[in-house]
Every structure is written in structure tokens, then in C-alpha cells.
Amino acid sequence: MSDQWRERHRPPRLEKRYEFSDYATLSDFLDRAAALSEREGLYPDMGFGRDYVNMTIHVAEGSETLDEARRRFADDLDRLKQEPSAD
């Protein structure tokens, strides 16, 4: 997991801000992140503007620690950011 993810402890979660050159690039990333979420069954909280998205990955319900699946999901999001658009 990239060191740009910030691990918070109260409540336990991972946070990261991704920045983009324009809205079209952001929109493509959000579409691909949504597809990843569906495949993995993990749904981060997202807040976005014209050229950024803030992601928060929370612990599993009933858990008090971040599991390996959520850390892998964070890595997968980082890889999506680096991949070129599928267009």
C-alpha cells in the first residue's frame, strides 16, 4: 500500500486524495473505481470535485482493524490511477 494512504485510528480507516488534470480523467477513474468496488464488494466513501476525489476505506462492519482485503483494495485503486484510460 502506498505511503500516501493515511491510516487513521478513531475510527479505523484509510484516507487518500487523488488529483487529476481534468474532469474527464477524474470521471474515467471514478467509473473504473466503481467497477473495482463491485468486483471486490468493497465500497469506499468518496467526495469529489472537478479535479480530485477523496477516498475513505472503512473497516469491515463489526471489526476494529483494517483487514488485508481493504489494504489490497487501496493498492488496486493506486494501480487504477496509474493505468491509462480504457478509451
C-alpha positions, -999 to 999 in steps of 0.1 A, spaced: 0 0 0 14 34 -10 26 56 18 2 83 5 -26 65 22 -31 78 57 -42 53 83 -65 68 110 -74 51 142 -105 67 155 -125 53 138 -101 30 119 -99 38 82 -76 46 53 -78 80 36 -63 94 4 -68 122 -21 -63 116 -58 -58 146 -81 -65 147 -118 -57 171 -147 -93 175 -157 -129 163 -151 -129 137 -179 -99 119 -164 -115 120 -130 -147 107 -144 -130 78 -161 -112 69 -128 -144 70 -109 -161 47 -134 -132 22 -131 -132 25 -93 -169 17 -93 -163 -14 -113 -135 -25 -89 -158 -19 -60 -185 -41 -75 -159 -69 -82 -145 -67 -47 -176 -59 -28 -159 -30 -10 -174 5 -12 -153 34 -1 -167 68 8 -159 93 -19 -162 130 -21 -151 147 -53 -148 180 -71 -138 190 -107 -103 175 -105 -100 154 -73 -115 127 -53 -111 119 -16 -114 82 -7 -120 67 27 -119 30 32 -135 19 65 -131 -13 84 -155 -42 80 -187 -39 100 -181 -53 135 -143 -51 131 -119 -28 149 -89 -32 125 -83 -29 88 -80 -62 71 -58 -73 43 -86 -71 17 -90 -34 24 -53 -28 21 -52 -47 -12 -82 -27 -24 -62 5 -16 -33 -9 -37 -58 -17 -65 -71 19 -65 -35 32 -68 -29 9 -98 -61 22 -114 -49 57 -110 -16 48 -129 -33 29 -157 -43 48 -189 -79 52 -197 -96 22 -214 -109 46 -242 
